[in-house]
C-alpha cells in the first residue's frame, strides 16, 4: 500500500499515520476501538 493511501486512511479514521501503520502491520499497541476505526476506514476506501 502506498504512503498516500495510508494518509487517506488516517484522515478517514481520524488517527495518525503511525497508528494506521501499526494496525495494518499488526504491530499492536493500539486500542481495539481505534483499530476497528482504522480497519473500517480502509475497507471503505478500498
N, C-alpha and C positions, 0 to 999 in steps of 0.2 A: 504494500500500500504506500502510495506516495505521501510525502510530508504534507502537501497541501490538502490532501484528503483527511489526514489526521487533524489538521487545523479546523476543517469543516465539521468534523465530528465533535471536536472540543467545543466549538461555538454552539452547535445544536444542543449539546448536553449541558452546557453551562459550566464546564470544568476546564482545567488547564491541559495543555498538550502532553505534559508528563503523565498526567492521570490517564489519558487515553492510551498512551503507550504502555503503561503498566497493566491496564485492563486487557488490552488486546494481546499482549505477550504473556499474560497470566503470571505477572511478577508479584502479585499480592500487594499488601499494604493499602488497600482501597476498601472503603466501607461497601458492604453489599448493595446498599441503596444507590450509591454513586456508580458502582459497576453496572448495575441494571440500567441506569440512565444512559451510560455510555454505549452499552450493547444495543439498546433500543434506538438511539440516535444513529448508530452505524447501520442498523437494519433499514431505517427509514431512508438513509442516504444511498443505500445500495452497496 
